Amino acid sequence: MILLEPGNRILEECLRSQICATEKRIPMDVRLCDFDDVQYRVLVDKSNVDLVKLSVAIPPFQRFKDKGGQAAVDKHYSQFKGAADTGFDITLHIDCTKVKDHETVIKNLALVKSKITGGAFDNPFTGLMEDKKAEKFKFDLRPDTTVFFYPMADRVTVIFEVNFQVKMDQVIANVMLKEFVNSRKQIGRAPPVTWEQNPPAELKEFGISQNKGCLGYMSFAILKSHLEKGKQEAVIAVLQTFRTYLQYHIKCSKSYFHSKMRKRVAELVKVLNRAKVPDLKKEKKTAAGKTFKRA
């Protein structure tokens, strides 16, 4: 299995074409989509072609804005902050004439979704490292996935309420998530992981005591040792893309199954073709051109 890139490569290429332009920049209005229903808009108006406006719409942003979302915007994009355009949560104003380190700025902007959503994870993790217990909270990462944060004195338990609409996706996801638990037993320093159909005990604090129709609950207990030595950003990047990672590998598994099925069907068709009975009524010719008839 592979980890997905946290940034958006198409957004990166779009920004690079404008910020690194050696000739006169041209007006553009490009709209992009990302995982978890995130939308981007890159706008360069003809009245000022040196100003690139990057607007981002993150559906759950308002739910975690005061829980680390706005702090992430201020931390990573304070120099580009501007009034948000209609229909978007934030809009960044990039003056291309003032950008010095092009590559660093472009890479940072391409990670805008990852860094802002990561603010919701960074808030309780920073509290854990500073021995300041953060408040428990939750938000819907996407319509079929809710993330719960349950901070304690020595850990932060991150719980994903996972669900899928397609029955086949549910079966594959269940197998994959059980494998997470089994693999953790072979990795000594990995966070404690549990996959259960019933809600874990921590969710009683959120008023959830029984499964109300979702596939199950995936829990990660993040300890201080997992965040030390500059590993906090890496942990956040992995956790916030967990649902996307799961969806991606489910689709890869289904594609693999279909390819094996098609290959098997092709082999069976060959066997059936070899088993066809020859047409005995059809006339056959000898080498001399005479008609051959069976006695």
C-alpha positions as CSV (number, residue, x, y, z in Angstrom):
1,M,0.0,0.0,0.0
2,I,1.1,3.6,-0.7
3,L,0.5,6.9,1.0
4,L,-1.1,9.6,-1.1
5,E,0.5,12.9,-1.7
6,P,-0.8,15.5,0.7
7,G,-0.7,18.3,-1.9
8,N,-2.6,18.8,-5.1
9,R,-0.4,18.4,-8.1
10,I,-2.7,20.1,-10.6
11,L,-3.0,23.1,-8.3
12,E,0.7,23.2,-8.0
13,E,1.2,23.2,-11.8
14,C,-1.4,25.9,-12.2
15,L,0.2,28.2,-9.7
16,R,3.7,27.5,-11.1
17,S,2.6,28.6,-14.6
18,Q,1.7,32.0,-13.2
19,I,4.1,32.6,-10.4
20,C,7.2,31.4,-12.4
21,A,6.1,33.0,-15.7
22,T,9.0,34.6,-17.5
23,E,6.8,36.3,-20.1
24,K,3.7,38.4,-19.6
25,R,1.1,36.6,-17.5
26,I,-2.3,36.0,-19.0
27,P,-5.7,36.2,-17.3
28,M,-7.2,32.9,-16.2
29,D,-10.0,31.4,-14.1
30,V,-9.5,27.8,-13.2
31,R,-11.6,25.7,-10.9
32,L,-10.4,22.5,-9.4
33,C,-11.7,19.8,-7.1
34,D,-9.9,17.6,-4.5
35,F,-10.7,14.8,-2.1
36,D,-13.4,15.4,0.6
37,D,-15.4,17.7,-1.6
38,V,-12.7,20.5,-1.4
39,Q,-12.8,23.1,-4.2
40,Y,-10.2,25.5,-5.5
41,R,-10.4,28.5,-7.7
42,V,-7.3,30.2,-9.3
43,L,-8.2,33.6,-10.6
44,V,-6.0,36.1,-12.5
45,D,-7.9,39.2,-13.5
46,K,-6.9,41.1,-16.6
47,S,-6.9,44.3,-14.6
48,N,-3.9,43.1,-12.6
49,V,-2.2,40.0,-14.1
50,D,0.5,40.0,-11.4
51,L,-2.1,39.2,-8.7
52,V,-3.1,35.6,-8.3
53,K,-6.1,34.9,-6.1
54,L,-6.4,31.4,-4.7
55,S,-9.8,30.6,-3.2
56,V,-10.4,27.4,-1.2
57,A,-13.7,25.9,-0.1
58,I,-13.4,23.2,2.7
59,P,-16.9,22.0,3.6
60,P,-16.2,21.4,7.4
61,F,-14.0,24.5,7.8
62,Q,-16.6,26.4,9.8
63,R,-16.9,23.5,12.3
64,F,-13.2,23.5,13.2
65,K,-12.4,27.1,12.4
66,D,-12.1,27.9,16.1
67,K,-10.4,24.6,16.9
68,G,-7.2,25.1,14.9
69,G,-8.5,25.9,11.4
70,Q,-8.1,29.7,11.6
71,A,-4.8,29.3,13.5
72,A,-3.5,27.2,10.7
73,V,-4.4,29.9,8.2
74,D,-2.7,32.5,10.3
75,K,0.4,30.4,10.7
76,H,1.0,29.3,7.1
77,Y,-0.6,32.0,5.0
78,S,-0.7,35.2,7.0
79,Q,1.2,37.1,4.3
80,F,-1.4,36.2,1.6
81,K,-4.6,36.7,3.6
82,G,-7.4,38.6,2.0
83,A,-11.2,38.9,1.9
84,A,-12.8,35.5,1.1
85,D,-14.7,35.4,-2.3
86,T,-18.3,34.4,-2.3
87,G,-18.8,30.6,-1.9
88,F,-15.3,30.0,-0.5
89,D,-13.9,29.9,3.1
90,I,-10.6,31.6,2.4
91,T,-9.0,33.5,-0.4
92,L,-5.2,34.0,-0.6
93,H,-3.8,37.0,-2.6
94,I,-0.4,36.3,-4.1
95,D,1.5,39.2,-5.6
96,C,3.8,37.5,-8.0
97,T,6.2,40.4,-8.2
98,K,6.9,40.1,-4.4
99,V,7.5,36.3,-4.3
100,K,11.2,35.6,-3.9
101,D,11.5,31.9,-3.2
102,H,9.1,30.6,-5.9
103,E,9.4,26.9,-5.2
104,T,8.9,27.2,-1.5
105,V,5.8,29.4,-1.9
106,I,4.3,27.1,-4.6
107,K,4.8,24.0,-2.6
108,N,3.2,25.7,0.5
109,L,0.2,26.8,-1.5
110,A,-0.3,23.4,-3.1
111,L,-0.6,22.0,0.5
112,V,-3.3,24.5,1.5
113,K,-6.0,21.8,2.1
114,S,-3.6,19.6,4.0
115,K,-2.3,22.4,6.3
116,I,-5.7,24.0,7.0
117,T,-7.5,20.7,7.7
118,G,-4.4,19.6,9.7
119,G,-5.0,22.5,12.0
120,A,-7.9,20.6,13.6
121,F,-5.5,17.8,14.4
122,D,-2.7,20.1,15.4
123,N,-4.8,21.8,18.1
124,P,-5.2,18.8,20.5
125,F,-1.7,17.4,19.7
126,T,0.0,20.7,20.6
127,G,-2.1,20.7,23.8
128,L,-0.8,17.2,24.6
129,M,2.8,18.2,24.0
130,E,2.4,21.4,26.2
131,D,0.6,19.5,28.9
132,K,-2.5,21.6,28.3
133,K,-5.6,19.4,28.0
134,A,-7.6,20.5,25.0
135,E,-11.4,20.3,24.7
136,K,-13.0,17.2,23.1
137,F,-14.7,18.0,19.8
138,K,-15.8,16.4,16.5
139,F,-16.4,17.4,12.9
140,D,-17.7,15.8,9.8
141,L,-14.6,15.3,7.5
142,R,-17.0,14.3,4.8
143,P,-20.7,13.3,4.7
144,D,-19.9,9.6,5.5
145,T,-17.0,10.2,7.9
146,T,-16.9,11.9,11.3
147,V,-13.7,12.5,13.3
148,F,-13.7,12.6,17.1
149,F,-10.9,14.0,19.3
150,Y,-10.8,12.8,22.9
151,P,-7.8,14.4,24.6
152,M,-6.4,12.9,27.9
153,A,-3.4,13.7,30.1
154,D,-1.1,11.2,28.3
155,R,-2.7,10.8,24.9
156,V,-5.2,12.0,22.3
157,T,-7.5,9.4,20.9
158,V,-8.6,10.1,17.3
159,I,-11.6,8.1,16.3
160,F,-13.0,7.9,12.7
161,E,-16.6,6.9,12.3
162,V,-16.4,5.2,8.9
163,N,-19.2,4.3,6.6
164,F,-19.7,3.4,2.9
165,Q,-22.8,3.3,0.8
166,V,-21.8,0.4,-1.5
167,K,-21.9,-3.1,-0.1
168,M,-18.8,-4.2,-1.8
169,D,-16.9,-1.2,-0.4
170,Q,-18.1,-2.1,3.1
171,V,-16.7,-5.7,2.7
172,I,-13.3,-4.6,1.4
173,A,-13.0,-1.8,4.0
174,N,-13.8,-4.2,6.8
175,V,-11.0,-6.5,5.7
176,M,-8.5,-3.7,5.3
177,L,-9.3,-2.1,8.7
178,K,-8.9,-5.5,10.5
179,E,-5.5,-5.8,8.8
180,F,-4.5,-2.4,10.4
181,V,-5.1,-4.0,13.9
182,N,-3.2,-7.1,13.0
183,S,-0.2,-5.2,11.5
184,R,0.1,-3.0,14.6
185,K,1.0,-6.1,16.6
186,Q,4.1,-6.5,14.4
187,I,5.2,-2.8,14.8
188,G,6.4,-2.0,18.3
189,R,6.3,1.8,18.1
190,A,3.0,2.1,16.2
191,P,0.0,3.8,18.0
192,P,-2.5,1.5,19.6
193,V,-5.2,0.8,17.0
194,T,-8.7,-0.7,17.3
195,W,-11.4,-1.4,14.8
196,E,-14.8,-2.1,16.3
197,Q,-18.4,-2.2,15.1
198,N,-19.6,-0.8,18.4
199,P,-18.6,2.7,19.6
200,P,-15.5,2.8,21.8
201,A,-15.9,3.9,25.4
202,E,-14.6,7.4,24.6
203,L,-17.6,8.2,22.5
204,K,-20.0,8.0,25.5
205,E,-18.7,11.5,26.2
206,F,-20.2,12.5,22.9
207,G,-23.5,10.8,23.7
208,I,-22.9,7.9,21.4
209,S,-23.4,4.5,23.1
210,Q,-24.5,2.3,20.1
211,N,-23.9,2.0,16.4
212,K,-26.5,3.9,14.5
213,G,-25.9,2.4,11.1
214,C,-22.2,3.1,10.2
215,L,-19.7,0.4,9.3
216,G,-17.6,0.9,12.4
217,Y,-15.1,3.0,14.4
218,M,-11.4,3.2,13.9
219,S,-9.4,4.5,16.9
220,F,-5.8,5.7,17.0
221,A,-4.3,6.5,20.4
222,I,-1.6,9.1,19.8
223,L,1.0,9.3,22.6
224,K,3.6,12.0,23.3
225,S,6.3,9.6,22.0
226,H,4.6,9.6,18.6
227,L,4.8,13.4,18.3
228,E,8.3,14.1,19.6
229,K,11.4,15.0,17.6
230,G,9.5,16.9,14.9
231,K,7.1,14.0,14.0
232,Q,3.9,15.9,14.7
233,E,3.5,17.2,11.2
234,A,4.0,13.7,9.7
235,V,1.5,12.2,12.1
236,I,-1.1,14.9,11.2
237,A,-0.5,14.4,7.5
238,V,-1.1,10.6,7.8
239,L,-4.2,10.9,10.0
240,Q,-6.1,13.6,8.0
241,T,-5.7,11.6,4.8
242,F,-6.7,8.3,6.4
243,R,-10.2,8.3,4.9
244,T,-8.8,9.2,1.4
245,Y,-6.2,6.5,1.8
246,L,-8.9,4.0,2.6
247,Q,-11.1,5.0,-0.4
248,Y,-8.1,5.0,-2.8
249,H,-7.1,1.4,-1.9
250,I,-10.6,0.2,-2.0
251,K,-10.9,1.4,-5.6
252,C,-7.5,-0.2,-6.4
253,S,-8.6,-3.5,-4.9
254,K,-11.8,-3.5,-7.0
255,S,-9.9,-2.7,-10.1
256,Y,-7.5,-5.6,-9.3
257,F,-10.4,-8.0,-8.7
258,H,-12.1,-7.0,-12.0
259,S,-8.8,-7.5,-14.0
260,K,-8.5,-11.0,-12.5
261,M,-12.1,-11.8,-13.3
262,R,-11.7,-10.6,-16.9
263,K,-8.6,-12.7,-17.3
264,R,-10.3,-15.7,-16.0
265,V,-13.3,-15.2,-18.3
266,A,-11.0,-14.9,-21.3
267,E,-9.3,-18.3,-20.3
268,L,-12.7,-20.0,-20.0
269,V,-13.8,-18.7,-23.4
270,K,-10.7,-20.3,-24.9
271,V,-11.5,-23.6,-23.3
272,L,-15.1,-23.4,-24.7
273,N,-13.8,-22.6,-28.2
274,R,-11.5,-25.7,-28.1
275,A,-14.4,-27.8,-27.0
276,K,-16.6,-27.0,-30.0
277,V,-17.7,-30.0,-32.1
278,P,-16.6,-29.7,-35.7
279,D,-19.3,-29.4,-38.4
280,L,-19.3,-32.9,-40.0
281,K,-21.7,-31.9,-42.8
282,K,-19.3,-29.4,-44.2
283,E,-17.6,-30.6,-47.4
284,K,-13.8,-31.1,-47.2
285,K,-11.4,-30.9,-50.0
286,T,-8.3,-33.1,-50.6
287,A,-5.0,-31.7,-51.7
288,A,-5.9,-32.5,-55.3
289,G,-9.1,-30.5,-55.0
290,K,-11.5,-33.4,-54.9
291,T,-14.4,-33.6,-52.5
292,F,-13.8,-35.8,-49.5
293,K,-16.8,-37.7,-48.2
294,R,-16.9,-39.9,-45.1
295,A,-18.1,-43.5,-45.6
